[in-house]
Amino acid sequence: MADLKAAFEKAVAESKSLPEKPDNMTLLKIYALYKQATTGDVDGKRPGFTDMVGRAKWDAWNEVKGKDDKSAMQDYIDLIESLK
């Protein structure tokens, strides 16, 4: 687990210096996997339709609901590696 955590933290740092900015759907996936890995399942109510960004983030995070933190970390690492 310590190795996975270290690799995850390295991927988080690398995500800030990718060669090119990912498209919005990929950014949402990165956000969702990060939140799932660090916080767990999304909770609270879905933001209203006037909060488009908040709603998109909530929906993306909700799509990975139920994924355990280790799987979310590994998926995050794999996604960042694929973007380098």
PDB file of N, CA, C and O in Angstrom:
ATOM      1  N   MET A   1       0.821  -1.202   0.000  1.00  0.00           N
ATOM      2  CA  MET A   1       0.000   0.000   0.000  1.00  0.00           C
ATOM      3  C   MET A   1       0.862   1.261   0.000  1.00  0.00           C
ATOM      4  O   MET A   1       0.516   2.258  -0.635  1.00  0.00           O
ATOM      5  N   ALA A   2       1.990   1.210   0.719  1.00  0.00           N
ATOM      6  CA  ALA A   2       2.873   2.378   0.765  1.00  0.00           C
ATOM      7  C   ALA A   2       3.405   2.703  -0.628  1.00  0.00           C
ATOM      8  O   ALA A   2       3.525   3.871  -0.998  1.00  0.00           O
ATOM      9  N   ASP A   3       3.728   1.643  -1.408  1.00  0.00           N
ATOM     10  CA  ASP A   3       4.207   1.853  -2.776  1.00  0.00           C
ATOM     11  C   ASP A   3       3.124   2.486  -3.637  1.00  0.00           C
ATOM     12  O   ASP A   3       3.396   3.401  -4.414  1.00  0.00           O
ATOM     13  N   LEU A   4       1.897   1.997  -3.497  1.00  0.00           N
ATOM     14  CA  LEU A   4       0.777   2.527  -4.269  1.00  0.00           C
ATOM     15  C   LEU A   4       0.543   3.991  -3.914  1.00  0.00           C
ATOM     16  O   LEU A   4       0.333   4.822  -4.797  1.00  0.00           O
ATOM     17  N   LYS A   5       0.581   4.305  -2.620  1.00  0.00           N
ATOM     18  CA  LYS A   5       0.374   5.683  -2.158  1.00  0.00           C
ATOM     19  C   LYS A   5       1.462   6.597  -2.723  1.00  0.00           C
ATOM     20  O   LYS A   5       1.171   7.706  -3.171  1.00  0.00           O
ATOM     21  N   ALA A   6       2.707   6.135  -2.702  1.00  0.00           N
ATOM     22  CA  ALA A   6       3.817   6.928  -3.241  1.00  0.00           C
ATOM     23  C   ALA A   6       3.652   7.136  -4.750  1.00  0.00           C
ATOM     24  O   ALA A   6       3.880   8.233  -5.259  1.00  0.00           O
ATOM     25  N   ALA A   7       3.257   6.081  -5.456  1.00  0.00           N
ATOM     26  CA  ALA A   7       3.039   6.188  -6.902  1.00  0.00           C
ATOM     27  C   ALA A   7       1.880   7.134  -7.207  1.00  0.00           C
ATOM     28  O   ALA A   7       1.921   7.891  -8.177  1.00  0.00           O
ATOM     29  N   PHE A   8       0.841   7.080  -6.362  1.00  0.00           N
ATOM     30  CA  PHE A   8      -0.318   7.959  -6.525  1.00  0.00           C
ATOM     31  C   PHE A   8       0.099   9.422  -6.335  1.00  0.00           C
ATOM     32  O   PHE A   8      -0.265  10.286  -7.133  1.00  0.00           O
ATOM     33  N   GLU A   9       0.855   9.690  -5.286  1.00  0.00           N
ATOM     34  CA  GLU A   9       1.306  11.055  -5.028  1.00  0.00           C
ATOM     35  C   GLU A   9       2.210  11.565  -6.143  1.00  0.00           C
ATOM     36  O   GLU A   9       2.170  12.746  -6.490  1.00  0.00           O
ATOM     37  N   LYS A  10       3.020  10.682  -6.700  1.00  0.00           N
ATOM     38  CA  LYS A  10       3.885  11.047  -7.835  1.00  0.00           C
ATOM     39  C   LYS A  10       3.022  11.388  -9.054  1.00  0.00           C
ATOM     40  O   LYS A  10       3.294  12.357  -9.763  1.00  0.00           O
ATOM     41  N   ALA A  11       1.986  10.587  -9.289  1.00  0.00           N
ATOM     42  CA  ALA A  11       1.086  10.834 -10.420  1.00  0.00           C
ATOM     43  C   ALA A  11       0.335  12.152 -10.243  1.00  0.00           C
ATOM     44  O   ALA A  11       0.110  12.878 -11.212  1.00  0.00           O
ATOM     45  N   VAL A  12      -0.052  12.459  -9.007  1.00  0.00           N
ATOM     46  CA  VAL A  12      -0.730  13.731  -8.736  1.00  0.00           C
ATOM     47  C   VAL A  12       0.196  14.889  -9.107  1.00  0.00           C
ATOM     48  O   VAL A  12      -0.232  15.849  -9.748  1.00  0.00           O
ATOM     49  N   ALA A  13       1.455  14.798  -8.707  1.00  0.00           N
ATOM     50  CA  ALA A  13       2.431  15.843  -9.040  1.00  0.00           C
ATOM     51  C   ALA A  13       2.632  15.928 -10.556  1.00  0.00           C
ATOM     52  O   ALA A  13       2.704  17.022 -11.115  1.00  0.00           O
ATOM     53  N   GLU A  14       2.722  14.775 -11.212  1.00  0.00           N
ATOM     54  CA  GLU A  14       2.930  14.750 -12.664  1.00  0.00           C
ATOM     55  C   GLU A  14       1.710  15.281 -13.419  1.00  0.00           C
ATOM     56  O   GLU A  14       1.846  15.805 -14.525  1.00  0.00           O
ATOM     57  N   SER A  15       0.525  15.149 -12.830  1.00  0.00           N
ATOM     58  CA  SER A  15      -0.690  15.610 -13.508  1.00  0.00           C
ATOM     59  C   SER A  15      -0.676  17.123 -13.711  1.00  0.00           C
ATOM     60  O   SER A  15      -1.372  17.642 -14.584  1.00  0.00           O
ATOM     61  N   LYS A  16       0.112  17.821 -12.910  1.00  0.00           N
ATOM     62  CA  LYS A  16       0.188  19.281 -13.013  1.00  0.00           C
ATOM     63  C   LYS A  16       1.144  19.735 -14.119  1.00  0.00           C
ATOM     64  O   LYS A  16       1.180  20.918 -14.456  1.00  0.00           O
ATOM     65  N   SER A  17       1.914  18.807 -14.682  1.00  0.00           N
ATOM     66  CA  SER A  17       2.873  19.190 -15.722  1.00  0.00           C
ATOM     67  C   SER A  17       2.790  18.256 -16.932  1.00  0.00           C
ATOM     68  O   SER A  17       3.811  17.840 -17.480  1.00  0.00           O
ATOM     69  N   LEU A  18       1.575  17.939 -17.331  1.00  0.00           N
ATOM     70  CA  LEU A  18       1.390  17.103 -18.524  1.00  0.00           C
ATOM     71  C   LEU A  18       1.797  17.896 -19.760  1.00  0.00           C
ATOM     72  O   LEU A  18       1.711  19.124 -19.763  1.00  0.00           O
ATOM     73  N   PRO A  19       2.242  17.200 -20.820  1.00  0.00           N
ATOM     74  CA  PRO A  19       2.694  17.904 -22.027  1.00  0.00           C
ATOM     75  C   PRO A  19       1.605  18.778 -22.657  1.00  0.00           C
ATOM     76  O   PRO A  19       1.896  19.850 -23.187  1.00  0.00           O
ATOM     77  N   GLU A  20       0.361  18.322 -22.599  1.00  0.00           N
ATOM     78  CA  GLU A  20      -0.737  19.154 -23.085  1.00  0.00           C
ATOM     79  C   GLU A  20      -1.949  18.978 -22.174  1.00  0.00           C
ATOM     80  O   GLU A  20      -2.119  17.948 -21.522  1.00  0.00           O
ATOM     81  N   LYS A  21      -2.784  20.017 -22.151  1.00  0.00           N
ATOM     82  CA  LYS A  21      -3.952  19.992 -21.260  1.00  0.00           C
ATOM     83  C   LYS A  21      -4.969  18.978 -21.793  1.00  0.00           C
ATOM     84  O   LYS A  21      -5.346  19.036 -22.964  1.00  0.00           O
ATOM     85  N   PRO A  22      -5.414  18.050 -20.940  1.00  0.00           N
ATOM     86  CA  PRO A  22      -6.413  17.067 -21.378  1.00  0.00           C
ATOM     87  C   PRO A  22      -7.756  17.731 -21.674  1.00  0.00           C
ATOM     88  O   PRO A  22      -8.028  18.836 -21.204  1.00  0.00           O
ATOM     89  N   ASP A  23      -8.591  17.049 -22.457  1.00  0.00           N
ATOM     90  CA  ASP A  23      -9.924  17.573 -22.741  1.00  0.00           C
ATOM     91  C   ASP A  23     -10.771  17.532 -21.457  1.00  0.00           C
ATOM     92  O   ASP A  23     -10.383  16.915 -20.466  1.00  0.00           O
ATOM     93  N   ASN A  24     -11.912  18.189 -21.495  1.00  0.00           N
ATOM     94  CA  ASN A  24     -12.747  18.322 -20.299  1.00  0.00           C
ATOM     95  C   ASN A  24     -13.220  16.984 -19.731  1.00  0.00           C
ATOM     96  O   ASN A  24     -13.276  16.823 -18.511  1.00  0.00           O
ATOM     97  N   MET A  25     -13.557  16.036 -20.581  1.00  0.00           N
ATOM     98  CA  MET A  25     -14.018  14.733 -20.090  1.00  0.00           C
ATOM     99  C   MET A  25     -12.899  14.015 -19.336  1.00  0.00           C
ATOM    100  O   MET A  25     -13.139  13.381 -18.309  1.00  0.00           O
ATOM    101  N   THR A  26     -11.683  14.121 -19.851  1.00  0.00           N
ATOM    102  CA  THR A  26     -10.530  13.502 -19.183  1.00  0.00           C
ATOM    103  C   THR A  26     -10.236  14.209 -17.868  1.00  0.00           C
ATOM    104  O   THR A  26      -9.915  13.566 -16.868  1.00  0.00           O
ATOM    105  N   LEU A  27     -10.349  15.537 -17.872  1.00  0.00           N
ATOM    106  CA  LEU A  27     -10.143  16.283 -16.632  1.00  0.00           C
ATOM    107  C   LEU A  27     -11.160  15.873 -15.570  1.00  0.00           C
ATOM    108  O   LEU A  27     -10.818  15.757 -14.393  1.00  0.00           O
ATOM    109  N   LEU A  28     -12.399  15.655 -15.980  1.00  0.00           N
ATOM    110  CA  LEU A  28     -13.431  15.218 -15.036  1.00  0.00           C
ATOM    111  C   LEU A  28     -13.104  13.834 -14.481  1.00  0.00           C
ATOM    112  O   LEU A  28     -13.319  13.565 -13.299  1.00  0.00           O
ATOM    113  N   LYS A  29     -12.581  12.956 -15.344  1.00  0.00           N
ATOM    114  CA  LYS A  29     -12.219  11.610 -14.897  1.00  0.00           C
ATOM    115  C   LYS A  29     -11.062  11.680 -13.892  1.00  0.00           C
ATOM    116  O   LYS A  29     -11.068  10.979 -12.880  1.00  0.00           O
ATOM    117  N   ILE A  30     -10.075  12.529 -14.180  1.00  0.00           N
ATOM    118  CA  ILE A  30      -8.953  12.728 -13.259  1.00  0.00           C
ATOM    119  C   ILE A  30      -9.483  13.218 -11.912  1.00  0.00           C
ATOM    120  O   ILE A  30      -9.103  12.704 -10.859  1.00  0.00           O
ATOM    121  N   TYR A  31     -10.361  14.212 -11.959  1.00  0.00           N
ATOM    122  CA  TYR A  31     -10.954  14.764 -10.727  1.00  0.00           C
ATOM    123  C   TYR A  31     -11.699  13.681  -9.948  1.00  0.00           C
ATOM    124  O   TYR A  31     -11.518  13.536  -8.739  1.00  0.00           O
ATOM    125  N   ALA A  32     -12.537  12.925 -10.654  1.00  0.00           N
ATOM    126  CA  ALA A  32     -13.370  11.914 -10.002  1.00  0.00           C
ATOM    127  C   ALA A  32     -12.516  10.834  -9.341  1.00  0.00           C
ATOM    128  O   ALA A  32     -12.779  10.441  -8.204  1.00  0.00           O
ATOM    129  N   LEU A  33     -11.505  10.359 -10.045  1.00  0.00           N
ATOM    130  CA  LEU A  33     -10.644   9.314  -9.479  1.00  0.00           C
ATOM    131  C   LEU A  33      -9.844   9.845  -8.287  1.00  0.00           C
ATOM    132  O   LEU A  33      -9.640   9.135  -7.303  1.00  0.00           O
ATOM    133  N   TYR A  34      -9.395  11.098  -8.385  1.00  0.00           N
ATOM    134  CA  TYR A  34      -8.665  11.691  -7.260  1.00  0.00           C
ATOM    135  C   TYR A  34      -9.565  11.781  -6.028  1.00  0.00           C
ATOM    136  O   TYR A  34      -9.168  11.392  -4.930  1.00  0.00           O
ATOM    137  N   LYS A  35     -10.773  12.294  -6.220  1.00  0.00           N
ATOM    138  CA  LYS A  35     -11.701  12.446  -5.096  1.00  0.00           C
ATOM    139  C   LYS A  35     -12.077  11.091  -4.507  1.00  0.00           C
ATOM    140  O   LYS A  35     -12.168  10.945  -3.288  1.00  0.00           O
ATOM    141  N   GLN A  36     -12.294  10.104  -5.366  1.00  0.00           N
ATOM    142  CA  GLN A  36     -12.666   8.772  -4.889  1.00  0.00           C
ATOM    143  C   GLN A  36     -11.515   8.156  -4.095  1.00  0.00           C
ATOM    144  O   GLN A  36     -11.733   7.515  -3.067  1.00  0.00           O
ATOM    145  N   ALA A  37     -10.297   8.353  -4.578  1.00  0.00           N
ATOM    146  CA  ALA A  37      -9.120   7.785  -3.908  1.00  0.00           C
ATOM    147  C   ALA A  37      -8.844   8.466  -2.571  1.00  0.00           C
ATOM    148  O   ALA A  37      -8.407   7.813  -1.624  1.00  0.00           O
ATOM    149  N   THR A  38      -9.095   9.770  -2.484  1.00  0.00           N
ATOM    150  CA  THR A  38      -8.732  10.512  -1.277  1.00  0.00           C
ATOM    151  C   THR A  38      -9.887  10.708  -0.304  1.00  0.00           C
ATOM    152  O   THR A  38      -9.660  10.844   0.898  1.00  0.00           O
ATOM    153  N   THR A  39     -11.133  10.724  -0.804  1.00  0.00           N
ATOM    154  CA  THR A  39     -12.279  11.041   0.040  1.00  0.00           C
ATOM    155  C   THR A  39     -13.271   9.898   0.165  1.00  0.00           C
ATOM    156  O   THR A  39     -13.935   9.756   1.192  1.00  0.00           O
ATOM    157  N   GLY A  40     -13.376   9.072  -0.889  1.00  0.00           N
ATOM    158  CA  GLY A  40     -14.374   8.006  -0.895  1.00  0.00           C
ATOM    159  C   GLY A  40     -15.580   8.420  -1.721  1.00  0.00           C
ATOM    160  O   GLY A  40     -15.503   9.336  -2.540  1.00  0.00           O
ATOM    161  N   ASP A  41     -16.685   7.741  -1.498  1.00  0.00           N
ATOM    162  CA  ASP A  41     -17.887   7.987  -2.300  1.00  0.00           C
ATOM    163  C   ASP A  41     -18.397   9.416  -2.142  1.00  0.00           C
ATOM    164  O   ASP A  41     -18.311  10.030  -1.079  1.00  0.00           O
ATOM    165  N   VAL A  42     -18.933   9.912  -3.259  1.00  0.00           N
ATOM    166  CA  VAL A  42     -19.552  11.239  -3.255  1.00  0.00           C
ATOM    167  C   VAL A  42     -20.752  11.216  -2.310  1.00  0.00           C
ATOM    168  O   VAL A  42     -21.468  10.219  -2.215  1.00  0.00           O
ATOM    169  N   ASP A  43     -20.954  12.332  -1.616  1.00  0.00           N
ATOM    170  CA  ASP A  43     -22.143  12.435  -0.787  1.00  0.00           C
ATOM    171  C   ASP A  43     -22.728  13.833  -0.967  1.00  0.00           C
ATOM    172  O   ASP A  43     -22.139  14.676  -1.643  1.00  0.00           O
ATOM    173  N   GLY A  44     -23.846  14.064  -0.381  1.00  0.00           N
ATOM    174  CA  GLY A  44     -24.506  15.346  -0.564  1.00  0.00           C
ATOM    175  C   GLY A  44     -25.383  15.322  -1.799  1.00  0.00           C
ATOM    176  O   GLY A  44     -25.383  14.360  -2.568  1.00  0.00           O
ATOM    177  N   LYS A  45     -26.119  16.384  -1.971  1.00  0.00           N
ATOM    178  CA  LYS A  45     -27.045  16.465  -3.093  1.00  0.00           C
ATOM    179  C   LYS A  45     -26.325  16.916  -4.357  1.00  0.00           C
ATOM    180  O   LYS A  45     -25.325  17.631  -4.307  1.00  0.00           O
ATOM    181  N   ARG A  46     -26.856  16.485  -5.476  1.00  0.00           N
ATOM    182  CA  ARG A  46     -26.327  16.896  -6.773  1.00  0.00           C
ATOM    183  C   ARG A  46     -26.605  18.389  -6.946  1.00  0.00           C
ATOM    184  O   ARG A  46     -27.723  18.844  -6.705  1.00  0.00           O
ATOM    185  N   PRO A  47     -25.586  19.156  -7.367  1.00  0.00           N
ATOM    186  CA  PRO A  47     -25.802  20.597  -7.566  1.00  0.00           C
ATOM    187  C   PRO A  47     -26.897  20.859  -8.603  1.00  0.00           C
ATOM    188  O   PRO A  47     -27.144  20.035  -9.484  1.00  0.00           O
ATOM    189  N   GLY A  48     -27.534  21.996  -8.484  1.00  0.00           N
ATOM    190  CA  GLY A  48     -28.611  22.366  -9.403  1.00  0.00           C
ATOM    191  C   GLY A  48     -28.092  22.672 -10.797  1.00  0.00           C
ATOM    192  O   GLY A  48     -26.885  22.773 -11.016  1.00  0.00           O
ATOM    193  N   PHE A  49     -29.023  22.819 -11.743  1.00  0.00           N
ATOM    194  CA  PHE A  49     -28.630  23.011 -13.136  1.00  0.00           C
ATOM    195  C   PHE A  49     -27.945  24.352 -13.382  1.00  0.00           C
ATOM    196  O   PHE A  49     -27.322  24.531 -14.428  1.00  0.00           O
ATOM    197  N   THR A  50     -28.041  25.295 -12.451  1.00  0.00           N
ATOM    198  CA  THR A  50     -27.350  26.576 -12.631  1.00  0.00           C
ATOM    199  C   THR A  50     -25.860  26.470 -12.324  1.00  0.00           C
ATOM    200  O   THR A  50     -25.078  27.327 -12.733  1.00  0.00           O
ATOM    201  N   ASP A  51     -25.465  25.421 -11.604  1.00  0.00           N
ATOM    202  CA  ASP A  51     -24.046  25.185 -11.291  1.00  0.00           C
ATOM    203  C   ASP A  51     -23.532  24.081 -12.218  1.00  0.00           C
ATOM    204  O   ASP A  51     -23.387  22.927 -11.815  1.00  0.00           O
ATOM    205  N   MET A  52     -23.262  24.463 -13.465  1.00  0.00           N
ATOM    206  CA  MET A  52     -22.879  23.479 -14.490  1.00  0.00           C
ATOM    207  C   MET A  52     -21.578  22.756 -14.138  1.00  0.00           C
ATOM    208  O   MET A  52     -21.488  21.539 -14.295  1.00  0.00           O
ATOM    209  N   VAL A  53     -20.581  23.488 -13.669  1.00  0.00           N
ATOM    210  CA  VAL A  53     -19.281  22.886 -13.356  1.00  0.00           C
ATOM    211  C   VAL A  53     -19.423  21.944 -12.158  1.00  0.00           C
ATOM    212  O   VAL A  53     -18.953  20.807 -12.198  1.00  0.00           O
ATOM    213  N   GLY A  54     -20.063  22.415 -11.112  1.00  0.00           N
ATOM    214  CA  GLY A  54     -20.271  21.590  -9.923  1.00  0.00           C
ATOM    215  C   GLY A  54     -21.056  20.332 -10.238  1.00  0.00           C
ATOM    216  O   GLY A  54     -20.769  19.256  -9.712  1.00  0.00           O
ATOM    217  N   ARG A  55     -22.041  20.478 -11.095  1.00  0.00           N
ATOM    218  CA  ARG A  55     -22.877  19.337 -11.483  1.00  0.00           C
ATOM    219  C   ARG A  55     -22.058  18.316 -12.280  1.00  0.00           C
ATOM    220  O   ARG A  55     -22.183  17.111 -12.057  1.00  0.00           O
ATOM    221  N   ALA A  56     -21.230  18.790 -13.199  1.00  0.00           N
ATOM    222  CA  ALA A  56     -20.393  17.893 -14.011  1.00  0.00           C
ATOM    223  C   ALA A  56     -19.394  17.149 -13.126  1.00  0.00           C
ATOM    224  O   ALA A  56     -19.165  15.953 -13.308  1.00  0.00           O
ATOM    225  N   LYS A  57     -18.804  17.860 -12.170  1.00  0.00           N
ATOM    226  CA  LYS A  57     -17.852  17.220 -11.255  1.00  0.00           C
ATOM    227  C   LYS A  57     -18.566  16.178 -10.388  1.00  0.00           C
ATOM    228  O   LYS A  57     -18.061  15.072 -10.191  1.00  0.00           O
ATOM    229  N   TRP A  58     -19.742  16.540  -9.875  1.00  0.00           N
ATOM    230  CA  TRP A  58     -20.505  15.620  -9.024  1.00  0.00           C
ATOM    231  C   TRP A  58     -20.869  14.359  -9.811  1.00  0.00           C
ATOM    232  O   TRP A  58     -20.733  13.245  -9.306  1.00  0.00           O
ATOM    233  N   ASP A  59     -21.330  14.544 -11.049  1.00  0.00           N
ATOM    234  CA  ASP A  59     -21.711  13.400 -11.895  1.00  0.00           C
ATOM    235  C   ASP A  59     -20.514  12.492 -12.171  1.00  0.00           C
ATOM    236  O   ASP A  59     -20.630  11.269 -12.103  1.00  0.00           O
ATOM    237  N   ALA A  60     -19.366  13.091 -12.482  1.00  0.00           N
ATOM    238  CA  ALA A  60     -18.159  12.298 -12.773  1.00  0.00           C
ATOM    239  C   ALA A  60     -17.745  11.503 -11.541  1.00  0.00           C
ATOM    240  O   ALA A  60     -17.402  10.326 -11.645  1.00  0.00           O
ATOM    241  N   TRP A  61     -17.777  12.140 -10.385  1.00  0.00           N
ATOM    242  CA  TRP A  61     -17.405  11.474  -9.137  1.00  0.00           C
ATOM    243  C   TRP A  61     -18.403  10.376  -8.808  1.00  0.00           C
ATOM    244  O   TRP A  61     -18.025   9.308  -8.326  1.00  0.00           O
ATOM    245  N   ASN A  62     -19.679  10.639  -9.068  1.00  0.00           N
ATOM    246  CA  ASN A  62     -20.725   9.656  -8.782  1.00  0.00           C
ATOM    247  C   ASN A  62     -20.567   8.405  -9.657  1.00  0.00           C
ATOM    248  O   ASN A  62     -20.962   7.311  -9.252  1.00  0.00           O
ATOM    249  N   GLU A  63     -19.991   8.565 -10.853  1.00  0.00           N
ATOM    250  CA  GLU A  63     -19.784   7.424 -11.758  1.00  0.00           C
ATOM    251  C   GLU A  63     -18.794   6.405 -11.202  1.00  0.00           C
ATOM    252  O   GLU A  63     -18.859   5.228 -11.557  1.00  0.00           O
ATOM    253  N   VAL A  64     -17.881   6.840 -10.337  1.00  0.00           N
ATOM    254  CA  VAL A  64     -16.904   5.906  -9.758  1.00  0.00           C
ATOM    255  C   VAL A  64     -17.280   5.511  -8.325  1.00  0.00           C
ATOM    256  O   VAL A  64     -16.468   4.943  -7.594  1.00  0.00           O
ATOM    257  N   LYS A  65     -18.489   5.813  -7.947  1.00  0.00           N
ATOM    258  CA  LYS A  65     -18.981   5.488  -6.603  1.00  0.00           C
ATOM    259  C   LYS A  65     -18.867   3.983  -6.364  1.00  0.00           C
ATOM    260  O   LYS A  65     -19.195   3.178  -7.235  1.00  0.00           O
ATOM    261  N   GLY A  66     -18.401   3.620  -5.179  1.00  0.00           N
ATOM    262  CA  GLY A  66     -18.264   2.211  -4.836  1.00  0.00           C
ATOM    263  C   GLY A  66     -16.885   1.638  -5.108  1.00  0.00           C
ATOM    264  O   GLY A  66     -16.553   0.558  -4.621  1.00  0.00           O
ATOM    265  N   LYS A  67     -16.077   2.354  -5.883  1.00  0.00           N
ATOM    266  CA  LYS A  67     -14.710   1.886  -6.176  1.00  0.00           C
ATOM    267  C   LYS A  67     -13.861   2.101  -4.923  1.00  0.00           C
ATOM    268  O   LYS A  67     -13.888   3.179  -4.330  1.00  0.00           O
ATOM    269  N   ASP A  68     -13.103   1.070  -4.519  1.00  0.00           N
ATOM    270  CA  ASP A  68     -12.283   1.228  -3.320  1.00  0.00           C
ATOM    271  C   ASP A  68     -11.094   2.144  -3.601  1.00  0.00           C
ATOM    272  O   ASP A  68     -10.744   2.374  -4.759  1.00  0.00           O
ATOM    273  N   ASP A  69     -10.478   2.664  -2.548  1.00  0.00           N
ATOM    274  CA  ASP A  69      -9.415   3.657  -2.713  1.00  0.00           C
ATOM    275  C   ASP A  69      -8.211   3.120  -3.481  1.00  0.00           C
ATOM    276  O   ASP A  69      -7.600   3.854  -4.257  1.00  0.00           O
ATOM    277  N   LYS A  70      -7.863   1.852  -3.276  1.00  0.00           N
ATOM    278  CA  LYS A  70      -6.715   1.279  -3.990  1.00  0.00           C
ATOM    279  C   LYS A  70      -6.969   1.216  -5.495  1.00  0.00           C
ATOM    280  O   LYS A  70      -6.094   1.557  -6.291  1.00  0.00           O
ATOM    281  N   SER A  71      -8.158   0.783  -5.876  1.00  0.00           N
ATOM    282  CA  SER A  71      -8.514   0.725  -7.305  1.00  0.00           C
ATOM    283  C   SER A  71      -8.546   2.116  -7.913  1.00  0.00           C
ATOM    284  O   SER A  71      -8.071   2.318  -9.031  1.00  0.00           O
ATOM    285  N   ALA A  72      -9.102   3.076  -7.185  1.00  0.00           N
ATOM    286  CA  ALA A  72      -9.166   4.451  -7.685  1.00  0.00           C
ATOM    287  C   ALA A  72      -7.763   5.026  -7.859  1.00  0.00           C
ATOM    288  O   ALA A  72      -7.485   5.707  -8.846  1.00  0.00           O
ATOM    289  N   MET A  73      -6.876   4.749  -6.895  1.00  0.00           N
ATOM    290  CA  MET A  73      -5.491   5.221  -7.008  1.00  0.00           C
ATOM    291  C   MET A  73      -4.820   4.618  -8.230  1.00  0.00           C
ATOM    292  O   MET A  73      -4.156   5.325  -8.988  1.00  0.00           O
ATOM    293  N   GLN A  74      -4.988   3.310  -8.425  1.00  0.00           N
ATOM    294  CA  GLN A  74      -4.353   2.641  -9.560  1.00  0.00           C
ATOM    295  C   GLN A  74      -4.909   3.165 -10.882  1.00  0.00           C
ATOM    296  O   GLN A  74      -4.150   3.386 -11.826  1.00  0.00           O
ATOM    297  N   ASP A  75      -6.215   3.365 -10.961  1.00  0.00           N
ATOM    298  CA  ASP A  75      -6.829   3.909 -12.182  1.00  0.00           C
ATOM    299  C   ASP A  75      -6.317   5.321 -12.454  1.00  0.00           C
ATOM    300  O   ASP A  75      -6.075   5.685 -13.605  1.00  0.00           O
ATOM    301  N   TYR A  76      -6.152   6.108 -11.404  1.00  0.00           N
ATOM    302  CA  TYR A  76      -5.631   7.473 -11.537  1.00  0.00           C
ATOM    303  C   TYR A  76      -4.204   7.424 -12.090  1.00  0.00           C
ATOM    304  O   TYR A  76      -3.868   8.141 -13.032  1.00  0.00           O
ATOM    305  N   ILE A  77      -3.381   6.576 -11.497  1.00  0.00           N
ATOM    306  CA  ILE A  77      -1.980   6.429 -11.944  1.00  0.00           C
ATOM    307  C   ILE A  77      -1.940   6.024 -13.419  1.00  0.00           C
ATOM    308  O   ILE A  77      -1.193   6.600 -14.208  1.00  0.00           O
ATOM    309  N   ASP A  78      -2.753   5.027 -13.781  1.00  0.00           N
ATOM    310  CA  ASP A  78      -2.781   4.543 -15.168  1.00  0.00           C
ATOM    311  C   ASP A  78      -3.225   5.643 -16.133  1.00  0.00           C
ATOM    312  O   ASP A  78      -2.674   5.779 -17.225  1.00  0.00           O
ATOM    313  N   LEU A  79      -4.225   6.425 -15.722  1.00  0.00           N
ATOM    314  CA  LEU A  79      -4.723   7.505 -16.585  1.00  0.00           C
ATOM    315  C   LEU A  79      -3.652   8.576 -16.793  1.00  0.00           C
ATOM    316  O   LEU A  79      -3.438   9.024 -17.920  1.00  0.00           O
ATOM    317  N   ILE A  80      -2.988   8.982 -15.735  1.00  0.00           N
ATOM    318  CA  ILE A  80      -1.927  10.002 -15.860  1.00  0.00           C
ATOM    319  C   ILE A  80      -0.788   9.469 -16.730  1.00  0.00           C
ATOM    320  O   ILE A  80      -0.256  10.201 -17.565  1.00  0.00           O
ATOM    321  N   GLU A  81      -0.409   8.200 -16.541  1.00  0.00           N
ATOM    322  CA  GLU A  81       0.652   7.590 -17.369  1.00  0.00           C
ATOM    323  C   GLU A  81       0.268   7.625 -18.844  1.00  0.00           C
ATOM    324  O   GLU A  81       1.118   7.878 -19.698  1.00  0.00           O
ATOM    325  N   SER A  82      -1.001   7.376 -19.151  1.00  0.00           N
ATOM    326  CA  SER A  82      -1.451   7.345 -20.543  1.00  0.00           C
ATOM    327  C   SER A  82      -1.439   8.738 -21.180  1.00  0.00           C
ATOM    328  O   SER A  82      -1.430   8.861 -22.405  1.00  0.00           O
ATOM    329  N   LEU A  83      -1.439   9.779 -20.355  1.00  0.00           N
ATOM    330  CA  LEU A  83      -1.473  11.149 -20.872  1.00  0.00           C
ATOM    331  C   LEU A  83      -0.093  11.762 -21.057  1.00  0.00           C
ATOM    332  O   LEU A  83       0.039  12.849 -21.620  1.00  0.00           O
ATOM    333  N   LYS A  84       0.946  11.057 -20.579  1.00  0.00           N
ATOM    334  CA  LYS A  84       2.305  11.608 -20.682  1.00  0.00           C
ATOM    335  C   LYS A  84       2.875  11.448 -22.060  1.00  0.00           C
ATOM    336  O   LYS A  84       4.008  11.859 -22.311  1.00  0.00           O
TER     337      LYS A  84
END
